[in-house]
Structures are given as structure tokens and as C-alpha cells.
């Protein structure tokens, strides 16, 4: 297992695969709450995911922005990348992002389950911890 | 997504597949720390995993036993079971457990990476939260 400060090129390539991530936020009592998300690697190397206002994840992150995200290779569970850090939530770019993720994960040009009453949110993770397994540098 | 108090029979069957789990513990500062584990469903329905003394997970759990574990179907990421609760660590049965998990995940009768200097630990989760996706009852 390697701990490094920034994603390597191999890790960035890995994150371009449509492997889901497990994101863990903290409930109000500080206990961990895990769910499955689609993962976006933005052009500037920021790792982010998309959610919607009112769900548990953004509610937790408003109280405590600390979050972990781990992406495991669906074909090889011994290869994974995990980051931990602080979440920054924004509505900016959140609608195009969910369409981009629908392309990555479903092969569709538009997110098929869009709900006009729902406010999408993009959650960017400012990394403080980075671990990985199954890369040459491990 | 369904929240129920106990694993259904379908969820128990699901957990007999060799799908890895993501376990999240809390660092001393309360931030979430995620890693990949093999998952055991014990005969009495307890969900547990195996680790070794001195690693980050047991160190974190000694300070704060709160833990989450999520198991995602490797072929269908929209099917998953997540539990959250308190961990109880024991050396009792930890050596047979790692061999049982080697059988489940590697098809081998004995854990091939046993280190005689290492004390294996079995970590049982006493569930307080149970969520799932992709089951009929969802």
C-alpha cells in the first residue's frame, strides 16, 4: 500500500474506468455512513462525485466536510485508490457533470433519471490522505 | 434503498459471494478511513472481517468502535448491502476465519500469506444501521 500526496498518472488512468466508488460521510453523531457513487476525475485532477440536495450525504457534509472515497477495480479487488479529505459542494457544473457521469457509467448522453425538482450538487474532494494498492508504485 | 433491522435471506445469500467489502473506521481525529476487506457471514448471521493486530483498522477501533461496511456486487454495482455499527474484536476463531476466507475468496484451503509473527483478529460488527439497494424488498 502506497501513501502519496497526489494521484499518479496510472491512478488517474485507473479512475477513468467506470468503477463505482464508496463514499463515506459522517452522521451527526460522528459515525460513518457509506454509499455507492459514480466518480468523476475532473480536468484539473480533482476527484468529485454528484449527488442531490436533501440527501444524507450533503446533509452530513454540511455539518462535517470530512469524507473518504475508495474506488475498487471491479475485475481485480486488490487494485484500489482511496482518498480522504474535505468536501466542497457546489451547484456550479453539477448538471453537466451528471450527464458526463451518465456517459461514463451508462454510455448515455444524458442522465436518464433527471428529476426537475431535484437540485444536483457536485462534491469536490480536497485530498488530505491518498492510499492505493495494486499499482506498480505500491 | 431499504433500511431494515436484520439481514434478509436474500441479503445473506448475497454475502456468500466472494465480493470484497469496503470497511470504514475513524481516525483518532474522527475522520473516515476506508480500506478493502474480505467479508465473513458467520453461522449466527454476524457480519465480520479479519485483520491483524497493529494495523490501522484495529488501532482505530480500539479508540472508537464505530465502523461501516459495504459490500457491492462486483458484476452489478447497483446491488449492495451496507451495515454500520460497533466492532467487537477477538483473537478467538481468527485463525480458522482467515483460512475460511481464503477458501471463499481464493479457493485455497489455507491463507497463503500467513505470517507467524502476526496476530490475526476477527472483527464482528454489531449492526445499528442496515441499508441495501438492488434487492426485491428495496
Interface residues (C-beta under 8 A of the other chain):
Chain A: X20 X22 X24 X25 X26 X30 X31 X32 X33 X34 X35 X36 X66 X67 X68 X69 X70 X72 X74 X75 X77 X78 X80 X82 X84 X128 X129 X131 X133
Chain B: X20 X22 X24 X25 X26 X30 X31 X32 X33 X34 X35 X36 X66 X67 X68 X69 X70 X72 X74 X75 X77 X78 X80 X82 X84 X128 X129 X131 X133
